[in-house]
Amino acid sequence: MKFEKKYILYLVVTFILCYAILANWENGTDIVRTIYKTSLPFLYGAAGAYIVNIVMSAYEKAYVYAFKGSLLVLKVKRGICMLLAYLT
C-alpha cells in the first residue's frame, strides 16, 4: 500500500484540528452558547410569525368571502386580519 503525500497531509491537518478543538474545549462551548443565546429571540420571532400567518390566512379567506363586492374594504384586508390574528 503506497501512501500519497496529500493523504498524509490530510491526516496531519485532521489530527492538529482535533487536538486544537480538544485543547480549547471551554472556549468553543462558550462561543456556541453565546451564538445560541443570541439567536434564540430570532427563532422565537420566526415561530410566532409562522403561527400568526396561519391564523391570518384563515381570517383573510373569511374576510374576502364576507366582503366580496366592496373594493375599499378589501384594501384594508391585510391590516384588519393581522389585528384579528394577534387578538386571537
PEPENOR-V90431 format. One line per field, one symbol per residue. phi: phi as a letter, one per 40 degrees, with the letter a starting at -180 (. if undefined). psi: psi as a letter, one per 40 degrees, with the letter a starting at -180 (. if undefined). burial: b if it has 9 or more other ideal C-beta (glycine too) atoms within 8 Angstrom, else e. Layout:
BEGIN
phi->???
psi->???
burial->???
END
This chain:
BEGIN
phi->.bcccccccdcccccccccccccbccccccccccccccccccccccccccccccccccccccccccbcccccccccdccccccccccc
psi->hhhidddddddddddddddddddfddddddddddddddedddddddddddddddddddddddddddgddhdddddeddddddddddd.
burial->eeeeeeebeeeeeeeeeeeebeeeeeebeeeeeeeeeeeeeeeeeeeeeeebeebbeebbeebbeebeeeeeebeebeebbbebbeee
END
